[in-house]
């Protein structure tokens, strides 16, 4: 198996495989590499190791060199220049009267490309803006329209839980989230209650979803008849975490039992619960929006 090193280009982003090219590298080392965007300065997140062919993005590009003090100084200067570029670009946007909000900008390491990220309600014809920016900065200009989740990831913030946003601290990729996940976790079906600062369903709905699904599979459905040590009754409520069932008896009384003490007709493993509608998943990232983390 080939030897490869995993390099990341943002603080919270997935890693890309590169050929270590004989360099001795360890985690958190800074390296300069050639990407589809041009030269970039990245951080080693996975030290050199053997990697299966199917995991690699072929062909492997080599590490150009470990970053020198001069490279690190240039990188810091690029960050400063990119911040200055935001103010200039905002002025150009006002000049052209475009309905777009600028979120972030970044230079490639060799300054061969300047990328601006923006959000907008719909499609924006920014061709004149690109020409104006190219004449001002005298480099290749790329404007990328991003979605609300990418905007939250880039700008950061505090979530409803009081902690820093997951997407800006450790989530490297967005995964699909659906209303069915909230339903499976017995949450009150009001999207406002479990929407993040981006206005979309919170990413944390996925964290415990598999556990809830496994627990629900071991429990009867609400409204189903079950046999208890006291006799037959109808399921009135469920405590999924404790795997307990609240049973209502014909005389109107209710009692709580562990699921292991009950008997009921088990449906086939592949069958959906009666009357349960399949929810349409809410995709986190619009498929028509370019991948903002694509470097290869």
Secondary structure, 3 states (H helix, E strand, C coil): CEEEEEEECCCCCCCEEEECCCCCCCCCCEEEEEECCEEEEEEEEEEEEEECHHHCCCCCCEEEEECCHHHHHHHHHHHHHHHHHHHHHHHHHHHHCCCCEEEEEEECCCCCEEEEEEECCCCCCCHHHHHHHHHHHCCEEEEEECCHHHHHHHHCCECCCCCECHHHCCCCCCCCEEHHHHHHCCCCCCHHHHECCCCCECHHHHCCHHHHHHHHHCCCCCCCEEEECCEEEEEEEEECCCCEEEEECCCCCEEEEEHHHCECCCCCCCCCCCCCCCCCEECCCCCCCCCCCCCC
